[in-house]
Amino acid sequence: MLIAIIPFDPFFQIARFVRVMYFFRLKTITKFYIHPLILKVTYPSRLLLMLLLAFLSIESVIIWSIEENITTLSEAFYHVFF
C-alpha cells in the first residue's frame, strides 16, 4: 500500500488500482459479517444505543467547553470514548 503513493512508474499506478480493489474486498468482507448482526439487533436496543451515543456526545461538548486543557472537540471525544 505504501508503494501506491509513488506515482512515477506505471507499476505504481497498478499498485494504486490494487489498493482500490483491496478496499472493496475489505468492504465486502465487513458487510458479510456485520449485516447479520445488524439484523439481529432489535429496535429498543438500537434506540438505547443511539441515546447512549447522544449522551456521550453531549458530555464531550460539555467537557470541551469547561476543561481548559482540552482545546479541540476531537480531543474531548477522545477523552470521553477512550
N, C-alpha and C positions, 0 to 999 in steps of 0.2 A: 504494500500500500504506500510505502514511502517513495518507491520508485515512480509512482504515478504523479507525483508532484512536479517532477522534472519534465518540461515539455519540449526538449530539444530534439529528440530522436523519434522516428516512427514507432520503435519498440515501446517507448514510454507512453505513446498515445494508446497502444494496445493495452498497456497496464492500466491506464485510466478507464478504459472500457471494462476491463476485468473487475475493477473496483466497483463500478456501477452494477455489474452482474452480481457481485458479492453482496451488495446492499439488497438487491431484490431477493436473493436467496435467503438472506437473514430475515427479511420481511415475511416471506412465505413460511419459514420455519416458526417464527414467532406467532404468526396468525394460526398455524396449525395447533399449537399448544395453548394459546391464550383464549381462543374463541370458545372452546367447550367450558372453560372456567367462567367466562362472562355469561354464558347461557345458564349456568347453574346458580348464579347469584340472583337472589330474589329482589323484588322492588324495595321492601323495607331495609334490607341491608345496603342497597345502593343509596337510598336516602340517608341512612346513617353515615355512610362513608362520605357523601357529599357534605353533610353537616359538619363532620369532623374536619374535613379539609378546609371548609369555610371558617370554622372556628380557629384553626391553626394559622390560616392566612391573616385573619383579623388580629390575632395575637402577635404575629410578626410585624404588622404595621404599627401596633402599639409599642412594641419593643423598639422599633426603628425610631419612633418619634420621641421616646423617653430616654433611651440609653444614649449617652454621649460617645461611647467608644465605638458604636456601630454606625458607620457612615452611609452605607448603601442598603437598599431594600433587599437585594440578593443576599447580603451578609446576614440580615435579620432572618430571612427564610432559612439560611443555613443553620443558624443557631437554634431555631425552633424545631426544624425537622431532623437535625442530627445532633 
